[in-house]
């Protein structure tokens, strides 16, 4: 399965999970699908049969409320049986509504925004001190960049020259209560990040070739790297795209069927 095929599967599986569980956050799951697909197809070093092996790359998924996308890719890659996805959101399930470190392939539980990137910095710092060669990647939502902890982490990462660390911002322009730059303006985001002494690359977060090129560029670069991935909330479903409604709302049966049809036909 190539990255584009995997991205389609992530979107379909995420929609099914959210629909069946009457759950939230489908908009952000759809926006991050291509980023995850490229990482797990072309970039990350991992072993589904041994999720904690020492030389694996670490992925910190800080936007943990969009867990369905990560659960979908992990199941598709064999970390746990695909059938387990049917248990998402049910009482007693290990597939909780924010990502859990009890799920094979997930490094940390997440959902409290602004926590993942500082943890990623700590992991990268420890790896550097131990002369370990693996990379650490962290995915945050753009709304998370309102958190001061992330800007402290940017200072820390540059100061300690964490060349083994890549921050990916899923910049879909919408957070829980409104447009990101209406809630708290991030712009000029690239200029601010570069002022913190990080290399910053802007890409179309749905263009797999651009994502892959940027991530490979990170591997051979000296400064710590931030990738601003410009994405569309609800990507792939016409009535969900760029709509705040789909941060929290779950699709009804007719909406779910229409969404699956559109993904099958257009992506």
Buried (B, 14 or more C-beta within 10 A) or exposed (E): EEBBEBBBBBBBBBBBBBBBBEBBBBBBBBBBBBBBBBBBBBBBEBEEEEBEEEEBBBBBBBBBBBBBBBBBBBBBBEBBEEEBBBBBBEEEBEBBBBBBEEBBBBBBBBBEBBBBBBBBBBBBBEBBEEEBEBBBBBBBBBBBBBBEBBBBBBEBBBEBBBBBBBBBBBBBBBBBEEEBBEBEEBEEBBEBBBEBBBBBBBBBBBBBEBBBBBBEBBEEEEBBBBBBBBBBBBBBBEEBBBBBEBBEBBBEEEBBEBBBEBBEEEB
